[in-house]
């Protein structure tokens, strides 16, 4: 049967398969096609989240065993009206599944959690994500199925991260963004990772080895502890230092860097005028923000003004990272400092 397909390198197959499952894009009634050094996934729908992960083509696929569930929804003996409000996507972090549930499904959370554990290979426990709260960005989670702690190990971009999803923020949906920023680092740069969390930006940059030095800062001691635990198990080519401090306390105590990563999407704007002082002339700032879709076209120019104006800053890239809510997206903004 012919279907739209996404063709990717075989070594990235499992990573991308999980991403397609999370986004509800993998067509599970058709067999995945293995073609030498590549894998083709049949797509149930196209999504801006996944189409640029590989090559989009139309291919012939064989039908799968009809008893094989196409999604976790197939494991729920519900009527179609009930299923229509089920979340289409979820996050897999190590052996933990996280999902955001609408209020009308809270009473049936254990059924949904059980279906998710049965559907996701290797899943141990499932939780309802009730949001990130407080200055240390800690998640509130309600267990809906399974057992064990919220600690796990999650493999991303060749690094096995120590994760505690209750104690420190981490999102597997930023894996491509972590890789993109790391690939931009030039030889000899000093890199600052503000609000570093468990270190997915800074550890990957230090592992790749082009930077001269990496400094990771976060105010959450649990996040810094998890970063350090991953650091001792990872072969880093670049010295990586950590600092547990608030942004407003850390910035006066540090020098300027050729590349600065600032990922505090909901509150970062209030710190932006001081964060720019850490960017060396000719340096790059990678800034992340939850942006209303109504502001998408003019937000880059607004941020340039906040940074100090077009005479001092140039926007070099902006793009969608992933949808955040029905009316807003997490967006990435790259700025180049023009110097004094």
Phi, psi and omega in degrees: 000134182279142181206150167302143185219158174243119181258127185226161175298143185300325183293342178257008188302309184292320177302313183284327176301315179298320180296317179295321178297314181301322183273359180070026185258348185275126178278108189270358176275356180240148179287140172293140186255124178258125187229080179064247182271005182232160175232139178247127178254126175288134186259131174282330179200158176270149181213140177296342179288335190234342188296334180266014175281342182197208184257127181269124180214172169254131183222162174271132179234156174270147177291141176276167173303123184299344179280348179286124181295137178278333178204172178297336180297330180292343180271000178255125181275065182245159173283162183300320178301322178291320183291338185296337180263001179292142175298140178275334184238161178203168180249141174246118179240106185059238179256024180245138175249129178243138180216146174262125184253137173290154183307325184290348180253003184299326181288346181244023185299322183293326176296316180295316179300317178298319179295320179296317180296320179291329185277323185271118181302131176081002181291139181252323183209158180228143180225150172272123181278113181262011174107164180262133186225152172080165183295339180267005175054060178258138179279144167260125186231138174247121179292132180241352176188157175084186185219175174096177184279174176268013175268142179201178170241135183234127181265127181210132177051039175081007179238137176261107186272140168282125184230138168229101192289344173276328190268333185208141184290138171205137177232123177289349181285353180258012184303315181294325180290321175302316180292321181298311181296317180300323181291340181277344184295131180263160182301131175087359180288148167263131187241133176248128179245099179272143185055051191289340184061224181276004170095027181295328174285305190292322180293320179294318178298316180292328179291322182288333165086006179279330180290154176277327182200146176231133175239122180250128183235134173207147182277347183271112181297332178293321178297315179296322178297319178293320177301314180296323180295322176290321182303317184290343179260001187245138179279095182265137180265345183239138176301132179236118176255152176236155178216128176262105185197156171288154180303312185294336177272327185284318188301316179295342185263000183238162180268194180267156185229150179286340179214129181233130175252125182229099184244085174223075198298328185269332186236000187298331185301327183286341178261350189304317180301328177274329179298323183296339179290346180270355182268122180291154174307131184082001181274177185238138173245124173258112186241139181239139185208142169279113188245127173301140182298332179293340180260000190305317187287331184252358187295322181302314181294323177298319181291323176302318177297317179299324181288336181140001175104160184295341176288339183250338185222146178231131175281123183253341179195142167215140181202162176287130172269307171192156175298143182250321181206177179300340184237003184216157180231152166279121182239152176254138177231126175252128180238142176252126177283128179274000179088184182288000000 
